[in-house]
Amino acid sequence: MKDPSRREFLRGSAGAMLGASAFRGVFDNGHDGGGVVSPLHHRPRAKRVVFLCMAGGPSQLETLDYKPKLAAMDGKPMPASFTAGQPIAQLQGHKLRCLGPQAKFRRCGDSGQEISDYLPFLQGIADRICIVRSLKTTQINHDPAHTVMNTGTSISGRPSMGSWVQYALGSESSSLPGFVVMSSVGGRNPQPIAARQWAAGFLPSRFQGVEFYSHGDPVHYVTNSAGVGDAEQDDVVATIRALDRLEYERSRDPETLSRIAQYELARRMQDSIPELMNFADEPEHVRALYGVDRADGSFAANCLVARRLLERGVRFVQLYHRGWDHHGGLNKFMGVCSRLCDRPSAALVADLAQRGMLEDTLVVWGGEFGRTPMFQGNKGGAGRDHHIAGFSMWLAGGGVQGGLTHGATDELGYHAVEDVVEVHDLHATILYTLGIDHERLTIRAQGRDHRLTDVHGHVVHPILE
């Protein structure tokens, strides 16, 4: 019998060392379960989450929180009783004057929820959404505020919410990442978003979010190099897998297993990604609903890709639209951002509903903070500053009550004063809808137990069905 070739040796030794069962839960990205929360802590309302992140901080006063008293005080001095001792990002030393709502609000749907005319498509689904008007956060500048919204702390290096969810539940897809991130731009001063906002921190690295790019291949190297066919690519992956497994047998480093899993997943994505990003199989009425024909990197296209990801088993999808930092030109840029984001956000909710997916998909819409009741610049081109003491978001599906408004800010929209919801409470509630007790989802790292909500957080039960 002739001696085996190097390739045959590696293939054979890989099979002998590993066997089919050795790859289970690692080499299929957790498709057979893979999550650490098994069984779930309680009955889940949702199976998956899509977080529509309006990066820059949309103004609650032009979207979801109408303040007639603020309208009556337009141009008048802001009462010092509201602002004394409060952190204000860029208005220190300025005379603070009120800026009334820059749009009309309407009572919408059977529920009568008040929604701005900047959001006409959201007005059309008012009975499907829950508006939370009493959010608070701790960080007044963009990057740390994003870090709090994504990880529960302003300390860099902690696991992101999507990573926690995938770690807890695993993925239902064997050919796509369990956690996908996309971004789009349009509006004023697009804020940079650091990749650490979807990092896995001290969780195994296979749980980090995978960014899909807006132009060119959505994932780097998703197509084969020139002259390399599928058979050759499979051969390379099998060889690397065998070598990595030999390294794991030597070092027992779990990150080596993550590397093997990611190579395996990357190879499967070469088949799944082109089909995912091709809208040709979408009916014309669906593409018209979103207002898009192809995956062009717009927020509308990303919303349709998000629905396609969710129905293929992706656990957590995060869409950033970078353009909501309206320090100036509030009217102009609210119009730009709303035109780009309102229709597809509402379309996503409606599309999920018509497919029977909304009831077990949680949709969350909002920014890292809100905007001040006071204005910046000249009155004609005024904008609003960053604001952390009271802002709004909306949620839909996943066991959340539609047609409900929860919480309130004061008469000028400065402080959240009724049924206050901290970011940790939001995180606890998101986990709860997925069947996870936020106090029990922990991992030991850096000498102590960590969780997404740290030592804080209460589930906001009144907004749940």
C-alpha positions in Angstrom: 0.0 0.0 0.0 1.4 3.4 -1.0 2.1 6.0 1.7 -0.8 8.5 2.0 -0.3 12.0 0.7 -0.1 14.9 3.2 -3.6 16.0 2.3 -5.1 12.5 2.9 -3.2 12.2 6.2 -4.6 15.5 7.4 -8.1 14.6 6.4 -7.9 11.2 8.0 -6.3 12.5 11.2 -8.9 15.2 11.5 -11.7 12.7 11.2 -10.1 10.3 13.7 -9.4 13.0 16.2 -12.7 14.8 16.0 -15.6 12.6 14.9 -19.0 14.1 14.2 -19.9 14.6 17.8 -16.8 16.6 18.6 -17.9 19.4 16.4 -21.4 19.6 17.8 -22.2 23.1 19.2 -18.8 24.4 18.1 -18.5 23.8 14.4 -22.1 24.6 13.5 -22.1 27.9 15.5 -24.5 26.4 18.1 -27.1 25.4 15.6 -28.0 22.4 17.7 -28.8 24.6 20.7 -25.4 25.9 21.9 -26.7 28.4 24.5 -25.8 28.3 28.1 -29.4 29.0 29.2 -31.0 25.6 28.7 -33.7 25.1 29.7 -34.9 28.7 29.6 -35.6 30.5 32.9 -39.2 31.1 32.0 -41.6 31.0 29.0 -40.2 33.2 26.3 -42.2 35.8 24.4 -39.6 36.4 21.8 -37.1 34.2 19.9 -35.1 37.0 18.3 -34.3 40.7 18.5 -33.8 43.5 16.0 -32.5 46.8 17.4 -32.9 49.8 15.2 -30.3 52.2 16.5 -30.7 55.9 15.6 -27.1 56.9 16.2 -26.6 60.5 17.3 -29.7 60.7 19.5 -33.0 61.5 17.9 -35.0 64.3 19.5 -37.9 62.9 21.5 -39.5 66.3 21.3 -39.9 66.1 17.5 -40.8 62.4 17.5 -42.6 60.7 20.4 -43.0 63.1 23.3 -45.3 66.1 22.7 -45.0 69.0 25.1 -47.6 71.8 24.8 -46.1 73.8 27.6 -42.7 73.8 25.8 -44.5 75.0 22.7 -46.0 77.9 24.7 -42.6 78.8 26.0 -40.8 78.8 22.7 -38.0 81.4 22.7 -38.4 82.2 26.4 -35.7 81.6 29.0 -35.5 78.0 30.3 -36.4 78.0 34.0 -33.3 77.5 36.1 -35.2 75.1 38.3 -35.0 72.5 35.5 -31.3 72.8 34.6 -29.5 73.8 37.8 -26.7 71.3 38.6 -27.5 69.2 35.5 -24.9 68.0 33.0 -25.2 69.8 29.7 -22.9 68.7 26.9 -22.2 71.9 24.9 -24.4 74.7 26.2 -22.3 75.7 29.3 -22.2 79.4 29.7 -25.0 80.1 27.2 -28.3 81.7 27.9 -30.7 78.7 27.8 -33.9 79.4 25.8 -36.7 77.0 25.2 -37.3 75.5 21.7 -40.8 74.4 21.1 -41.7 71.3 19.2 -40.8 71.7 15.5 -43.6 69.4 14.2 -47.2 68.8 14.7 -48.3 65.7 16.7 -51.4 63.6 16.0 -53.3 61.1 18.0 -53.0 57.9 16.0 -54.8 54.6 15.7 -57.4 53.3 18.1 -55.0 53.8 20.9 -54.6 57.5 20.3 -50.9 57.5 20.8 -49.3 60.9 20.0 -46.7 60.7 17.2 -45.1 63.5 15.3 -45.8 64.3 11.6 -42.1 63.6 11.0 -43.0 59.9 11.3 -46.1 59.4 9.2 -45.5 55.7 8.6 -45.0 55.1 12.3 -48.3 56.9 12.8 -49.9 54.2 10.7 -48.7 51.4 13.0 -49.4 53.2 16.3 -51.5 50.3 17.6 -48.6 47.9 17.2 -46.0 49.8 19.1 -45.3 50.6 22.7 -43.8 54.1 23.3 -41.6 54.5 26.4 -41.2 58.2 27.2 -39.2 57.9 30.4 -35.8 56.6 29.5 -32.7 57.8 31.3 -29.0 57.1 30.7 -25.7 58.1 32.4 -23.4 59.2 29.6 -23.8 62.5 27.8 -21.3 62.0 24.9 -21.9 59.7 22.0 -19.3 57.0 22.2 -19.7 56.3 26.0 -23.5 56.6 25.6 -23.5 54.0 22.8 -21.3 51.8 25.1 -23.8 52.0 27.9 -26.7 51.2 25.5 -24.9 48.2 24.1 -23.0 46.8 27.1 -24.7 48.3 30.2 -21.6 50.2 31.2 -19.3 52.9 29.9 -16.3 50.7 30.6 -14.9 49.5 27.3 -14.3 45.8 26.8 -17.5 44.4 28.2 -19.7 42.0 26.1 -22.4 43.6 24.0 -26.0 42.9 24.4 -26.2 40.8 21.1 -23.2 38.8 22.3 -24.9 38.1 25.6 -28.0 37.0 23.8 -26.2 34.6 21.5 -24.1 33.3 24.4 -27.3 32.6 26.3 -29.4 31.1 23.5 -27.1 30.1 20.7 -28.1 30.5 17.0 -30.8 28.9 15.0 -28.8 29.3 11.8 -26.0 27.0 10.6 -25.0 29.2 7.7 -25.1 32.7 9.0 -23.7 34.4 12.1 -26.0 34.5 15.2 -25.4 38.3 15.6 -25.3 40.6 12.6 -24.6 44.4 12.5 -25.2 46.8 9.6 -25.0 50.6 9.3 -26.2 53.3 7.0 -25.7 57.1 6.8 -27.8 60.1 6.0 -28.4 63.3 7.9 -26.2 65.6 9.9 -22.7 64.7 11.1 -22.8 60.9 10.9 -21.3 59.6 14.2 -18.5 57.0 13.9 -19.5 53.6 15.5 -16.7 51.5 16.9 -16.6 47.8 16.3 -16.3 47.3 20.1 -20.0 48.2 20.3 -20.8 44.7 19.1 -17.7 42.9 20.5 -17.9 39.8 22.7 -15.7 41.2 25.5 -14.7 38.4 27.8 -17.2 36.0 26.3 -15.8 33.6 23.7 -15.0 35.5 20.6 -17.4 33.5 18.4 -20.3 35.4 20.0 -19.2 38.8 18.7 -21.3 40.6 16.1 -20.4 40.3 12.4 -20.6 43.5 10.5 -22.1 43.4 7.0 -20.7 46.2 4.9 -22.7 48.6 2.8 -20.7 48.5 -0.4 -18.9 45.7 -2.2 -19.1 42.3 -0.7 -21.2 42.5 2.5 -18.5 40.3 4.2 -14.8 40.4 3.3 -13.6 37.5 1.2 -17.1 36.0 0.9 -16.2 35.2 -2.8 -13.4 32.9 -3.7 -10.1 34.2 -5.0 -9.5 34.0 -8.7 -8.7 30.5 -9.8 -10.0 28.9 -6.5 -13.1 26.8 -6.8 -15.4 25.4 -4.1 -13.6 22.1 -3.9 -10.2 23.8 -3.4 -11.8 26.1 -0.8 -13.3 23.2 1.1 -9.9 21.5 1.0 -8.2 24.6 2.5 -10.8 24.8 5.3 -10.5 21.1 6.1 -6.7 21.4 6.3 -6.8 24.5 8.6 -9.4 22.8 10.8 -7.2 19.8 11.2 -4.2 21.9 12.1 -6.2 24.0 14.5 -7.5 20.9 16.2 -3.9 19.6 16.6 -3.1 23.0 18.3 -6.2 22.6 20.5 -5.1 19.1 21.6 -1.8 20.7 22.6 -3.0 24.0 24.3 -6.6 23.4 25.2 -7.2 27.0 24.4 -11.0 27.5 23.8 -10.3 30.3 21.4 -8.8 27.7 19.0 -12.2 26.1 18.9 -13.7 29.5 18.2 -11.3 29.9 15.3 -12.3 26.5 13.9 -16.0 27.4 14.2 -15.5 30.7 12.5 -13.7 29.1 9.6 -16.4 26.6 9.2 -19.1 29.3 9.4 -17.2 31.5 6.9 -17.2 28.7 4.3 -20.9 28.2 4.7 -21.5 32.0 4.4 -19.9 31.9 0.9 -23.0 30.0 -0.1 -25.6 31.8 2.0 -24.6 35.4 1.7 -25.2 35.9 -2.0 -28.6 34.4 -1.8 -29.4 36.5 1.3 -28.5 39.8 -0.4 -30.4 39.1 -3.6 -33.9 40.6 -3.4 -35.0 39.0 -6.7 -37.2 36.5 -4.8 -39.0 39.2 -2.8 -42.5 40.0 -4.2 -42.9 43.5 -5.7 -45.4 44.5 -3.0 -42.8 43.7 -0.3 -40.0 45.7 -2.0 -42.6 48.6 -2.4 -43.4 48.4 1.3 -39.8 49.1 2.2 -39.3 51.4 -0.7 -36.2 49.6 -2.0 -35.3 47.2 -4.9 -31.8 46.0 -4.0 -29.3 45.8 -1.2 -27.8 49.2 -1.7 -26.6 49.9 1.9 -29.5 52.2 2.7 -31.4 51.9 6.0 -34.4 50.7 3.9 -32.4 47.9 2.3 -30.8 47.0 5.7 -34.3 46.6 7.2 -35.3 44.2 4.5 -32.0 42.3 4.9 -32.7 42.2 8.6 -36.1 40.5 8.0 -34.4 38.0 5.7 -31.7 37.4 8.4 -34.3 36.9 11.1 -36.4 34.4 9.1 -33.1 32.4 8.4 -32.5 31.9 12.1 -30.2 34.9 13.1 -30.8 35.6 16.8 -29.9 39.3 17.1 -29.7 42.0 14.3 -28.6 45.5 15.0 -29.0 48.3 12.4 -27.4 51.7 12.9 -28.4 54.8 11.0 -25.8 57.4 11.6 -27.1 60.9 11.1 -29.3 61.9 14.1 -26.8 64.4 15.8 -28.9 67.5 15.3 -27.0 70.3 17.0 -28.1 72.6 14.2 -30.5 72.5 11.3 -33.0 70.5 13.3 -35.9 70.9 10.9 -33.8 70.1 7.9 -32.0 67.1 9.2 -35.1 65.7 11.1 -36.7 65.7 7.7 -33.7 63.9 6.1 -33.4 61.2 8.8 -37.1 60.7 9.0 -37.5 60.2 5.3 -34.7 57.6 5.3 -35.8 55.7 8.5 -39.5 56.1 9.2 -40.9 54.1 6.3 -38.6 51.1 6.5 -38.9 50.9 10.3 -42.7 50.7 10.1 -42.4 48.4 7.1 -40.3 46.0 9.1 -42.9 45.8 11.8 -45.7 45.3 9.3 -43.7 42.8 7.3 -42.9 40.7 10.4 -46.6 40.9 11.4 -47.9 39.7 8.0 -45.5 36.7 8.1 -46.6 35.8 11.6 -43.1 36.6 13.0 -43.8 39.8 15.0 -45.3 37.9 17.9 -41.9 36.2 18.6 -39.6 39.0 17.3 -38.8 42.0 19.5 -38.2 45.2 17.6 -36.5 48.1 19.5 -36.1 51.6 18.1 -34.2 54.5 19.6 -30.9 56.3 20.1 -28.2 56.4 22.7 -29.8 59.5 24.4 -32.3 62.2 23.5 -32.1 66.0 23.0 -32.6 69.1 25.2 -35.7 71.3 25.4 -33.3 74.2 24.9 -31.9 75.3 21.5 -28.4 75.8 20.2 -27.3 78.4 17.6 -29.5 81.0 16.0 -33.3 80.4 16.3 -33.7 80.1 12.5 -31.2 77.2 12.2 -31.5 75.9 15.7 -30.7 72.5 17.0 -30.7 70.6 20.3 -27.9 69.4 22.6 -27.4 65.9 24.0 -29.8 65.0 26.7 -29.7 62.0 29.2 -32.3 62.9 31.8 -35.4 61.9 29.8 -35.9 60.5 26.2 -38.1 58.1 24.3 -37.9 54.8 22.4 -40.5 52.5 21.0 -40.8 48.7 21.0 -43.0 46.3 19.1 -43.7 42.5 19.1 -42.0 39.9 21.3 -44.7 40.1 24.0 -44.7 43.9 24.3 -48.2 45.6 24.4 -49.0 47.5 21.3 -50.9 50.8 21.5 -49.4 51.6 24.9 -47.5 54.7 26.1 -45.4 54.1 29.2 -43.8 56.7 31.5 -43.6 60.5 31.2 -41.2 63.4 31.3 -42.0 66.7 33.0 -44.0 69.5 31.3 -40.9 70.8 29.4 -39.5 67.3 28.6 -36.4 67.7 30.6 -36.6 65.0 33.4 -38.2 61.6 33.3 -40.6 61.7 36.2 -43.1 58.9 35.9 -42.3 55.2 35.6 -38.6 55.9 34.9 -36.8 53.3 32.8 -33.0 53.1 33.1 -30.9 51.4 30.4 -30.4 48.4 32.7 -34.2 48.1 33.0 -34.4 48.1 29.2 -31.8 45.3 29.0 -33.5 43.3 31.8 -36.8 43.6 29.9 -35.2 42.5 26.5 -33.7 39.5 28.2 -36.9 38.7 29.9 -38.9 38.6 26.6 -36.3 36.0 25.5 -37.0 33.7 28.5 -33.8 34.9 30.4 -33.6 36.1 34.0 -31.0 38.9 33.8 -29.8 38.1 37.3 -29.0 34.5 36.4 -27.2 35.1 33.1 -23.6 35.5 34.4 -20.1 34.6 33.5 -17.0 34.6 35.8 -14.3 37.0 34.5 -11.7 39.2 35.9 -12.2 37.9 39.4 -16.0 38.3 39.7 -19.3 37.4 38.2 -20.5 39.7 35.5 -23.9 40.2 33.8 -25.3 42.6 31.2 -27.2 44.5 33.9 -24.3 44.3 36.4 -25.9 44.9 39.8 -28.9 46.9 38.5 -32.0 46.4 36.4 -35.7 45.6 36.8 -38.0 44.1 34.2 -40.6 46.7 33.0 -43.5 44.4 33.4 -46.3 47.0 32.7 -45.3 47.1 29.0 -45.6 43.3 28.6 -48.7 41.4 27.6 
